Amino acid sequence: MNYSVREFRHIVGRFLHAHGCSRHLVNPLRDLLLSAQADGFDVLTELERTRPEIAGFTGALAATGATSYDACGQAAYAVAPDLIDRLVIAAAAADGTATIVLAGATGTELLSHLAGYARLRGVDRLQVELGADGAEVSGTFVGRPANLSARTSEGPGVASALVSGFDAEVEQFWRLFHESNEALTPDSELSRQHAGAQLRDAQGNVIGEVDEESYLYIRSQVELPDEVASRC
């Protein structure tokens, strides 16, 4: 089946939340995984593989030398934002190319799919040599690209995916979809009182919010529409 970039963001972000990922890591990991997926990496399978480990991710690398680090058993995608940031700093300091040695990581195949992600952060010509439990990652500092349009702000791979979407095995997609929904607050009167334009009945009860998908349906369910107030 084919699904959209928007659906990818929702599923991955909620999946990480549902499995106890530290809140400060969810958005960086979601963005990195989107870039890897757009480059051809199978993110949904990797999320399922690492499901039991997600709650323990710190996202941090432990220095073992000037340019060598230990992921301490974490998945490569969990430490990749830190890794790429360190590569940018090292390459900028060298005014050219730098290499970082990573050990103690699993799923290092993902690193070979981060050229677009690294380029947006200032490192070009990303090279990855995979080892038994780690990798050597090299890149050349070129600075962050300027004047990108909104469509290309996340790289050409994501820009293409905005049009073509992603393909997934049907059962796997719905499996992760339903797991990811465990991160959502159960529907209730209280849960519907979030930011946005709200519709309330004459007693002040929230009956929904105004948007292009729900407005007509909600209005059709109200017995006395002239008593409904829209409040922000």
Residue pairs with C-beta under 8 A, 6 or more apart in sequence:
1 167
1 168
1 169
1 170
1 173
2 164
2 165
2 166
2 167
2 168
3 165
3 166
3 168
3 173
4 165
4 166
5 34
5 158
5 161
5 162
5 165
5 166
8 34
8 37
8 43
8 166
9 30
9 34
10 180
11 44
11 176
11 177
11 180
12 29
12 30
12 33
12 34
12 43
12 47
12 180
13 26
13 27
13 30
13 180
14 180
14 181
14 182
14 183
14 184
15 47
15 176
15 179
15 180
15 183
16 25
16 26
16 29
16 30
16 47
16 54
17 23
17 26
17 180
17 183
18 179
18 180
18 181
18 182
18 183
19 51
19 54
19 55
19 179
20 54
20 55
21 29
21 54
21 55
21 57
22 57
22 58
22 59
24 59
25 57
25 59
25 78
28 59
28 81
29 59
29 77
29 78
29 81
31 117
31 154
32 77
32 80
32 81
32 114
32 117
33 43
33 46
33 47
33 77
34 43
34 154
34 158
35 113
35 114
35 116
35 117
35 154
35 155
35 157
35 158
36 43
36 77
36 110
36 113
36 114
36 117
37 43
37 161
37 166
38 116
38 155
38 157
38 158
38 160
38 161
39 113
39 114
39 115
39 116
39 157
40 113
41 109
41 110
41 113
44 168
44 172
44 173
44 176
45 172
46 75
46 77
46 107
46 110
47 176
48 172
48 175
48 176
49 107
50 75
50 77
50 78
50 106
50 107
53 74
53 75
56 74
57 74
57 75
57 78
58 72
58 74
58 78
59 74
59 78
59 79
59 81
59 82
60 79
60 82
61 69
61 70
61 71
61 79
61 82
61 83
61 86
61 102
62 69
62 70
62 71
62 72
63 69
64 70
64 103
65 101
67 86
67 90
67 98
67 99
67 100
67 101
68 100
68 101
68 102
68 103
69 79
69 83
69 86
69 100
69 101
69 102
69 103
70 102
70 103
70 104
71 78
71 79
71 102
71 103
71 104
71 105
71 134
72 104
73 104
73 105
73 106
74 104
74 105
74 106
75 105
75 106
75 107
76 102
76 105
76 106
76 107
76 108
76 109
76 110
76 111
76 135
77 107
77 110
79 102
79 105
80 110
80 111
80 114
80 117
83 100
83 102
83 111
83 137
84 114
84 117
84 118
84 121
84 123
85 121
86 100
87 98
87 100
87 118
87 123
87 137
87 138
87 139
88 118
88 121
88 122
88 123
88 139
88 141
90 98
90 99
90 100
91 97
91 98
91 122
91 123
91 139
91 140
91 141
92 122
92 141
94 141
95 141
96 140
96 141
97 125
97 138
97 139
97 140
97 141
98 138
98 139
98 141
99 136
99 137
99 138
100 136
100 137
100 138
101 134
101 135
101 136
102 108
102 111
102 134
102 135
102 136
102 137
103 131
103 133
103 134
104 133
104 134
105 133
105 134
105 135
106 133
108 128
108 130
108 131
108 133
108 134
108 135
109 130
111 128
111 130
111 135
111 137
112 128
112 130
114 126
114 128
115 126
116 155
116 156
116 157
116 158
117 155
118 124
118 126
118 139
119 126
119 142
119 145
119 155
120 144
120 145
120 153
120 154
120 155
121 144
122 141
122 142
122 143
122 144
123 139
123 140
123 141
123 142
124 139
124 140
124 141
124 142
125 138
125 139
125 140
126 137
126 138
126 139
127 137
127 138
127 139
128 135
128 136
128 137
128 138
129 135
129 136
151 159
151 162
152 159
185 191
189 205
189 206
192 198
192 206
192 208
192 209
193 206
194 209
196 209
196 210
196 211
196 232
197 209
197 210
197 211
197 230
197 231
197 232
198 206
198 208
198 209
198 210
198 230
198 231
198 232
199 206
199 207
199 208
199 209
199 210
199 218
199 222
199 228
199 229
199 230
200 206
200 207
200 228
200 229
200 231
201 207
201 222
201 227
201 228
202 224
202 227
202 228
207 218
207 221
207 222
207 228
208 214
208 218
210 218
210 230
219 225
219 228
222 228
